[in-house]
Amino acid sequence: MSASRSPSCPTASTPLSRIMGNASFVVLEQALNALCSFIYVPWCVQALGLGGFGEMLLLTSYLSLVSSITHLQSWKALLHFATAPHERGKAATVQRLAAVAMQTDWASGLAGALLGAAGIGLCAPLLGWSPHLATLGLLCTPVVLIMNTGWAIGIMRLFDSFRTTTSVEFAGTCLRTLGCFIGWKTHQGLTFFLLVWCAMQVFLFLLSTLSGLHLLRRRLNRRFSPVLLWQGPWTERGRAPHPDWATFWKFTFSVSSGNFLSALTRQLSTLLIGAWLGAAEVAVFRVASQITRALAKPASVLTPALYPEFVQLRDKNDWRGFRKTVLLLLRGILLAAGLILLLALAAGAPLLDYMLHHHFAGGRRLITLLALSVLIDVATVPMEPVLLVMNQAAHVFHTRLAVLFLYVPLLYLLVRQDGIDGAAWASVSASMLLLLCFWQRTARLLRKMHARMRQIPPLQAGDTLP
């Protein structure tokens, strides 16, 4: 990663401009994906009915949840530890870290597939799944093996190849859209649409893996040897290029624990609503959530672009640039929030009726509540990367754990009282609590950066925040 110029954004000269340049590719990908979802979701609803579509969402949400909670965040660890060696031209270290990230993804994928199969056997009756639905879930669980491609994502972001990430994700969405069109036209059932979803995951795995290996060879000017995959950090040769593996694994597990709780909070609501209200209500809630998140995508997809720049600013001890970038991002996101809310109020309810193919009486109220929840989530976008980069992963984990413990009983009480509107209110409450906790710690870090800026310049090499 160049310190002054990004390959994907040749004219970028400041951290903020590089962030916006890289984020533009992610925004384009998410916009195209959202557009495709507005096309293929109505096809699924027409082919399966609202209840059948809800059952498909229950299964895909379960598989995504299992993958997320078992997937170690190897891409963040790769960026965190490989950025400085890459800048210094230490190709061997970068290769070693990439190999360990691959091992991590495959090991977590195997753990996820086994946990997913066991979870269906134990939890399907509690979630209200029929025997047929549970059988389909068991047949789909092997796909969890290849849903973890964090190492490839980390390589793409390390080398500023956001365009590659965008192309891979959009290609997978196009495949799913084509499959849903075929299923709709030929009047296929739930099994076919689940097969399309699994085929998309396999396609994304193959394309991501090939792209990551190509970038490694092209940017490092050396072939990636499969032998590295058998030389783990437990061997003497595996430890040689990067001896501080204890710190590496501590960081990896810390950031992954935060992601575990985030995924659990996000996907658990779908499964619980299905158990308490039924598959049709799940379909309404998930489609409404999808609409509001699609409207907020331009702001919420900044995270992949933020992390590499924050790591680089930290490694340079550029606290002035760090603080300025964070404050500018927060200001821009707050200005965008008003526009997102207006779009949700104006277009949310009609879009919900279009995607569900029938009028939902409480659509405007539901969309408004979920839009508020999404806007609060968007406001936390710059904060979590700041906390992780500044070694505050433990705070992120403890905060998300506390929010989860409060969210589940609140969700139960409000769903029982108000149905899916209650679920939306629970989402708003959890998002607000998370924002307040993250902001309290982020504000403290920004004050420390401001205090460091007031000291006698220039900063000495090796300085860190107290």
N, C-alpha and C positions, 0 to 999 in steps of 0.2 A: 504494500500500500504506500503510495507516494505521500510524502508529508505535505506537499504543496499543490499537488495536482492529481485529480482522480481520473483514471482512464475512461470511466464512464461519463465523466463530466469535465471535459477538457478545460473549460474556462473557469472552473472553481478555484478560488484562492483563499477562502475563509472556511472555517468549520461549518458555519451555518449554510453557506452556499453549497458546500459539498453534501451536506445532509439533504438539502432540498433537491439537489441534482440526483442523488442516488434514490431518494424517496420518490421522485417522479416516475421512475421505472416501476417501483412497487405499487404506486397509486394507479398507474396504467393497467398493471396486471390485475389488481383488485377490482378496478372499474369494469374491465372486460369479464372477469369472473362473475361479478354481480349481474352484469347484463345477461350472461349466459344462464345464471340461476333464475332470472325472471322469465327465461324461455323454457328451461327444462322442468322447473318445479310444477307449472300448470300441466305439462304433459304427464308427469307422474301422478298428480292428483286426479286427472281425468282417467288415467288407466287403472289406478288402484282404488280410487275413492278416498274420502277423507280419512276413514279408519285404517285402510291399508297403507296409505301414505304415512300415517302416524306410526304404524308398526315398523315400517322401514326406518323412520327416524329413530325409533327406540333402539333398533339393532345397530345402526351406524353410530349413534351417540354412545352406545355401550362400548363398541369396538374402539372408537376414538378416545373414550375415557380411559380404557385399559392401556392403550398405546401411550397416552399422555402421562399417566401416572407412573408408568414403568420406564419411560424414556428419559435417560439422563441427558441434560442439556450440553451435549458435546460441542455444539457449535459455539456456544458462549465461552466454554473453556478453551477451545481452539483459538478464538480471537484474543482472549485474555492473555494467553501465554505465548502465542506464535507471532503476534504483531511485532514485538521488539526484535526477535531473531530474524524475521523476514526483512525488516528494515536494515539489519546489519549483514544481510546476505548469508545467513546460516541456514542453507537449504537442508542440511542433514537433520537439524532440530525440527524444522517445519515438517519434514517427512515423518519423523518419529512421532510428533504430536498428531499428525493426520492418521497414522496407523493406529495409535491408541484410541483416537476418536472412532475409527471404524470398528475396532473391537468392542468398544463401549456400546455403539448402536446395535450391533448384532447380538451381543449378550443381553441387552435390555429388551430387544425384540423377542428373543427366545423366552425370557422371563414373562413378558407380556402375553405371549400366546398361551403359555401354560396357565398363567393366572386367569386369563380370559375364559378358557375352557372350564377351569375349576369354578369360577365365579358364576357361570351360567348354571352349572349343576346345582350350586348351593342357593343362588339368589333368584332364579327364574320364577319359582312359585311366589316369593315375596313381592316381586315386581309385577305380578299379575299376568305373566306371559303364558300363552297357551303352549302345549307340548310341541305343536308344529313350529311356533316361533322360536322356542328354545332349540329345537333341532337345527333350524336354519342358522341360528347364532353359533352353534357348535361347528357347523360346516364352514362358517366364515372366519372363525378365530385364527386359523393358520396365517391369514393375511397380515395379522399384527406383526409377524416375523419381519416383514419388509417395509413397515410403515415408518421406521426410524432411519432417516437419512440426514441426521444432523451434521455429520462430518462433511458431507458434500456442500451443505448450505454454508457451513463455516468457511470452507475453502473459497466458495464464490464470494463471500463477503470480505474475506481477508484480501482477496485480489481485486476488490472493487468491481466484481463482475455481476452487478445487480441485473443487468440486461439478461444474463443467462438464467438467473433465478426466475425472472419474469416469464421468459420463454418456456421454461420447464413447467411452471404452474399452469400457464395458459394452455399448453398442449394437453395436459391432463384434463382440464375443464372442457376443452373441445371434444375429447374422447367421450367424456361422460354425457355431454349434450347430444352427441351423435347416437350413443347407446340408448338414451332416453327417448329420442325421436323414433328409433327403430321399435322400441318397446311399446310406445304409444300407438304407432301405426299398425303394428301387428297384434295389438291387444294382449300383451304379455302380462304376467302376474308378478307377485312380489319376488319370487325366486329370480326371475330374469333381471329385475332392477337391482337386486342385491349383487348379482353377478357382474353387472355393469360397474357398480361401485368398487367391487374388489378388483376388477380389471383395471380401473383407473389407478388404484394404489400400486399394482404391479408395474404399470407403465411409468408412473412417477418414480418408483424405485430404480428401474433400469435407466431411465433418462438422467436422473440425478447422479447416479453412480458413474455413468459414462462421462457426464459433463465434469464431475469433480476430478476424475482421473486425468482427463484431457487438460484441465487447467493446471493440475499439479505438474504434469510433464512440460507443458508449454512455458509456464512462468518460472519454474525452477531449473529448466534446461537439463533435466535428468529424469530417467525412467523410474517410476515407482515400483519397487521390488516387492512381490508378494511375500518374500521372506520376512519382511518387516512385521507382517501380521502374526508371525510365530515367535517373534522376539519381543515379548511383552515386557513391561516395566519391572517384572519380577526377575528378569535375567540381567546379567552384568552388561551385556552388549545393549540391551534395551534401555538400561538406565543411563548409558554414557552420554548421549547428546543433551539430555535434559535431566539433571540429577535430582531436582526438587519435586519428586513425584508426590510427596506427602502434601505439599501445598496445592498441587494440581488436583488431586482427588478431593481434598477438603473443599476447594472452590467448586468443583463439579457437583459434589453432593449438596453443597449449600444452595447453589442457584437452582438445582433440580428440585429440591424440596419446595422452593417457592412456586415453581411451575406445577408441581404435583398438586398443591393446594389450589392454585388458580384453575387448573383443569377440573379438579374435583368440584369446585364451586360452580363452574360454568356448565358442566355436563350433568352433574348430579340432579339439577333441577328438572331436566328433561325426563330422567328416569323416575323421579319421585312423582312428578305430575302425571306421568303415565300410570303409575301404580295407584294414585289417589283419585284421578279424574277420568282416565281412559285415553286411548290412542288418538281419538278425534281431537280432544282438547290439546294434546301434545302437538298435533299438526298445526293448530291455530297459533299456539304460543311460539313454536319454533319459527314459523313463517313470519310472524310479526317481529320476532327478534332479528331474523335475517334481514328484513327490510330496514329496520332502524340501524343495524350495524353496517349495512351497505351504504346508507346515507352518510355515516360517519367515517367510512374507510379512509378518505383522503387525509384525515388527521391521525387516525389510529394506527396506520401502517408505518408511522415514522420510526418505530422501535428498531427494526432491522438496520436502518440507516444511522440511528443515534449511537448504537453501541460501539461500532468501530471508531467513530470520531471521538467519543468520550474516552476510550482506551488510549487513543493517540495523544489527546490533550493531557491525560493523567501522566503518561510516560514522559512527556516533555516538561512536566511541572508547570504547565501554562494555566494557572488557576484563574488569571484574569479572563482569558479566552473561554475557559470552562464555564465560569459564572455568567459571563455575558451571553453565551450560547444558550444556556438553560433558561435565562430570563426572557430572551427574545422568543424562544420556542413557546414558553408558557403564555406570553402575550399574544402570539399568533393563534394559539389554540383557543384561547378565550374569545377572541374575535370571531373565529370560525364557528364557535358553539351556537351563537345566535342564528346564523344562517342554517346550520344543521337542524335546529329545532323548528324553524319556519318551514323547511322542506318536509320534515316529518309531519307537521300539522297539515300542510297543504296536500301532500301526495301520499302519505302513509296509508290512510284508510282505503282510498281507491285501489292502491296497489295490493292491499291485503285481499280485497274482494276479487280482484283479477286473478291472483295466484291461487286462491282457494276455490274459485268458480262458484261462489255463492256469497250473499251478503251476510256479514257478521255484524250484528247490531251494536256491539260494544267496541267496534274496531278502532274508532278515533280515540277513545279513552285508553285502550290498551296500547296503541301506538305511542300516545303522548307519554305514558308512564315509562315505557321501555326506552323511548328517546331520551328521557331525563337520565335514566340509568346509564345509557351509552355515553351521554355527554360527560357525566361524572367520571366514567372509566377513561374517556379520552383525556380528561384533565390530568390523569395520573401517568399518561404515556411518557413524558420526559423524566418522571421521578424515579421509576423503578430502575432504568439503566444507570442513573446517577448513583443510586444506592448500591447496586451491584458492583459497579466499577470502583467505588470507594470502599469496598470490602464491608458492606453493610448487609450481606446476604442473610445473616442470622436475623436481623431486624425484619427483613422482608418475609422470612419464613414464619416468625412468631406472629407478625401482624396478620398474615393470611390465615394462619391456624386459628387465631382468635376470632377473625371474621367468619370463618367456616363454622365454628362452634356456635356462634350466635345466629348464623344464617339458617341452618337446617331447622331448628325448632321454630324460628320465626316464619320460615316458609310453610311449615306444616300448619301452624295456627292460622296464617292468613289465607292459605289455599282452602282450608276447611271453611273459613268464614266467607271468602269472596271469590273463590274459584281462581281462574287464571289472572284476574285483576289483582287478587291477593299475591300471586306469584310475582307479578310485576312490581308491586309495592315492596315486597321482600328484596327484590333485586335492587331497587332504588336505595333502600336502607343499607344494604351491604356495600354498595358502591360508595356511598357517602362516608361510611365509617372507614373504608380503606383509604379514600382520598385524604381524610383528616389525619390519619396516622402516618401516611407517606409524606404528606406536606410538612408535618411537624419535624420529622427527621431530615428531610431535604432542606428545609429552611435553616436548620442548625448547621448543616454542611456549607450552605451558601454564606452564612455569617462567618464561618471559619475561613472560607476562601477570601472574603472581603477583608478580614483581619490580616491574613497573610499578605494580601496585596498592599496593605498599608505599611508593611515592614520595609526595611531598607532594601531597595532593589540593587542588583538583580538577584533572582532566586539562585541559590547554589545547587549544583548537580547533586541529586540524591535527596533533596528536600521532599518531605511528604507532609500532608496535613497532620496536625496533632490528633 
